[in-house]
């Protein structure tokens, strides 16, 4: 279980060779990185770290899907998710800046906003054109979770919110880990718009906390509301699975 707006429909169509998409997104990500370095004063080390992270992530994707497959294409929805992954990796590169990440100001906020916006695009494409798959749902979910974790760390690094904000990014991973010890926590859940709404709220709230004009008091209040909403949503799901009512897995959760 993880709180995410991951696309959930499944398609019997195979997923083809991801290598061309990986290369194209790598070029696009590198281009965005160069623009950030030249126009937004991002240190080259931050961009390089982001590109290295993308290389590692794309290796995982290639291993999961398989290189050289001749089935249907990688899928437009997956390509958008891959592009979002590249942007998320660049955002992750800003972690190297530590508390000085605030100097990136609006450029960092714009990058995060783009990554959050694309989350709605890949899901819509999957539903509209039948590009959905189990892999796509999981891929989308993991990128969502990674972005929220990175944003939580960035907000903490700014000093506007205490270390408790990290719970927003770590709760999903803690729940997955708990599932290894208590298998009943891995029971499937029925789809709920509540989870999607909470996921969107987390991303937008953490983005707001990173905006240059936002002060400590407002950031703390926003992050606190987001954490309470997330805890309430997780609690509702835990109560549901504890009741032992199994349902078909339709929401792409792991």
LOFI-340295 format. One record per residue (C-alpha): residue number from 1; residue in three letters; x, z, y. Coordinates in steps of 0.5 Angstrom, whole numbers, plus 500, padded with zeros to 3 digits. Each point is the difference from the previous one (the first is absolute). Example, Ala and Ser with C-alpha at 12.3 -4.5 7.8 and 13.67 -1.06 7.14 Angstrom:
     k     r     u     w     v
     1   ALA   525   516   491
     2   SER   502   498   507
***
This chain:
     k     r     u     w     v
     1   UNK   500   500   500
     2   UNK   502   498   507
     3   UNK   497   500   506
     4   UNK   500   492   502
     5   UNK   496   494   502
     6   UNK   504   496   495
     7   UNK   496   494   498
     8   UNK   496   502   493
     9   UNK   497   493   497
    10   UNK   504   497   494
    11   UNK   501   493   498
    12   UNK   501   497   493
    13   UNK   505   495   504
    14   UNK   507   501   498
    15   UNK   505   502   506
    16   UNK   506   495   501
    17   UNK   507   500   502
    18   UNK   501   504   506
    19   UNK   507   498   501
    20   UNK   498   495   506
    21   UNK   496   505   503
    22   UNK   505   505   500
    23   UNK   505   495   503
    24   UNK   495   498   506
    25   UNK   498   507   501
    26   UNK   508   502   500
    27   UNK   501   495   506
    28   UNK   494   502   504
    29   UNK   502   507   499
    30   UNK   507   499   502
    31   UNK   497   496   506
    32   UNK   496   506   502
    33   UNK   506   504   500
    34   UNK   505   496   504
    35   UNK   494   500   505
    36   UNK   500   507   500
    37   UNK   508   501   501
    38   UNK   500   495   505
    39   UNK   494   501   504
    40   UNK   498   507   499
    41   UNK   507   504   499
    42   UNK   499   501   493
    43   UNK   507   502   497
    44   UNK   503   495   495
    45   UNK   500   506   495
    46   UNK   493   501   500
    47   UNK   498   493   499
    48   UNK   505   499   494
    49   UNK   497   506   497
    50   UNK   494   497   500
    51   UNK   502   494   497
    52   UNK   504   503   495
    53   UNK   493   504   498
    54   UNK   496   494   500
    55   UNK   505   497   495
    56   UNK   500   506   495
    57   UNK   492   499   501
    58   UNK   500   493   499
    59   UNK   504   501   493
    60   UNK   495   505   498
    61   UNK   494   495   501
    62   UNK   504   494   497
    63   UNK   501   505   494
    64   UNK   493   502   499
    65   UNK   497   493   501
    66   UNK   506   496   497
    67   UNK   504   494   503
    68   UNK   499   493   497
    69   UNK   493   501   498
    70   UNK   496   493   501
    71   UNK   493   503   500
    72   UNK   496   500   506
    73   UNK   503   502   507
    74   UNK   502   506   502
    75   UNK   494   501   504
    76   UNK   499   500   508
    77   UNK   497   507   500
    78   UNK   507   502   496
    79   UNK   504   496   505
    80   UNK   497   504   506
    81   UNK   501   506   496
    82   UNK   507   498   499
    83   UNK   501   498   508
    84   UNK   497   507   501
    85   UNK   505   503   496
    86   UNK   506   497   504
    87   UNK   497   503   506
    88   UNK   499   507   497
    89   UNK   508   499   498
    90   UNK   502   499   507
    91   UNK   496   506   502
    92   UNK   503   504   495
    93   UNK   507   498   503
    94   UNK   498   504   506
    95   UNK   501   506   496
    96   UNK   507   499   501
    97   UNK   499   502   507
    98   UNK   498   507   499
    99   UNK   497   503   506
   100   UNK   502   494   505
   101   UNK   495   496   496
   102   UNK   495   501   506
   103   UNK   505   495   505
   104   UNK   497   495   496
   105   UNK   494   501   503
   106   UNK   495   495   500
   107   UNK   504   495   496
   108   UNK   499   505   494
   109   UNK   493   501   501
   110   UNK   499   492   500
   111   UNK   503   500   494
   112   UNK   496   505   497
   113   UNK   494   497   502
   114   UNK   501   494   497
   115   UNK   501   503   494
   116   UNK   494   504   500
   117   UNK   496   493   502
   118   UNK   502   496   495
   119   UNK   498   505   495
   120   UNK   493   498   501
   121   UNK   502   493   500
   122   UNK   502   500   493
   123   UNK   494   503   497
   124   UNK   496   495   503
   125   UNK   503   494   498
   126   UNK   500   503   493
   127   UNK   493   501   500
   128   UNK   498   494   504
   129   UNK   504   495   496
   130   UNK   501   503   493
   131   UNK   507   502   500
   132   UNK   499   507   498
   133   UNK   504   503   494
   134   UNK   502   507   497
   135   UNK   507   498   502
   136   UNK   497   499   507
   137   UNK   496   506   501
   138   UNK   506   504   497
   139   UNK   505   497   505
   140   UNK   495   501   506
   141   UNK   500   507   498
   142   UNK   507   502   500
   143   UNK   502   496   506
   144   UNK   494   504   504
   145   UNK   503   507   497
   146   UNK   507   498   502
   147   UNK   498   498   507
   148   UNK   496   507   501
   149   UNK   506   504   497
   150   UNK   505   496   505
   151   UNK   495   501   506
   152   UNK   500   508   498
   153   UNK   507   501   500
   154   UNK   501   496   507
   155   UNK   495   504   503
   156   UNK   503   506   497
   157   UNK   507   498   503
   158   UNK   497   499   507
   159   UNK   499   507   500
   160   UNK   493   500   503
   161   UNK   497   502   493
   162   UNK   503   506   495
   163   UNK   503   498   493
   164   UNK   493   501   498
   165   UNK   498   493   502
   166   UNK   504   498   494
   167   UNK   494   502   495
   168   UNK   496   494   503
   169   UNK   505   495   497
   170   UNK   502   505   493
   171   UNK   493   502   498
   172   UNK   499   493   496
   173   UNK   507   501   497
   174   UNK   499   507   498
   175   UNK   493   498   497
   176   UNK   503   495   496
   177   UNK   505   504   497
   178   UNK   495   506   499
   179   UNK   497   495   495
   180   UNK   506   499   496
   181   UNK   499   508   498
   182   UNK   492   500   500
   183   UNK   498   493   498
   184   UNK   492   502   502
   185   UNK   502   498   507
   186   UNK   502   493   498
   187   UNK   492   499   498
   188   UNK   498   494   504
   189   UNK   495   501   506
   190   UNK   495   496   503
   191   UNK   501   496   506
   192   UNK   498   504   506
   193   UNK   501   497   508
   194   UNK   502   507   501
   195   UNK   507   499   497
   196   UNK   500   494   504
   197   UNK   498   503   507
   198   UNK   505   506   499
   199   UNK   506   495   498
   200   UNK   499   496   506
   201   UNK   499   506   504
   202   UNK   507   503   498
   203   UNK   503   493   502
   204   UNK   497   500   507
   205   UNK   501   507   501
   206   UNK   508   500   499
   207   UNK   500   494   504
   208   UNK   497   504   506
   209   UNK   505   505   499
   210   UNK   506   496   500
   211   UNK   497   497   507
   212   UNK   505   501   506
   213   UNK   495   503   504
   214   UNK   497   505   495
   215   UNK   503   508   501
   216   UNK   501   505   495
   217   UNK   493   503   501
   218   UNK   496   494   499
   219   UNK   504   498   494
   220   UNK   499   506   496
   221   UNK   493   500   501
   222   UNK   499   493   498
   223   UNK   505   501   494
   224   UNK   496   507   498
   225   UNK   493   496   500
   226   UNK   503   495   495
   227   UNK   503   505   496
   228   UNK   494   503   499
   229   UNK   496   494   499
   230   UNK   505   498   494
   231   UNK   500   507   497
   232   UNK   492   500   500
   233   UNK   500   493   497
   234   UNK   505   502   494
   235   UNK   496   506   499
   236   UNK   494   496   499
   237   UNK   503   495   495
   238   UNK   503   506   496
   239   UNK   494   503   500
   240   UNK   497   494   497
   241   UNK   505   499   495
   242   UNK   500   507   498
   243   UNK   493   499   498
   244   UNK   502   495   494
   245   UNK   495   494   502
   246   UNK   504   494   498
   247   UNK   499   493   504
   248   UNK   503   493   500
   249   UNK   506   500   504
   250   UNK   498   496   506
   251   UNK   504   502   506
   252   UNK   507   498   498
   253   UNK   503   507   499
   254   UNK   505   502   496
***
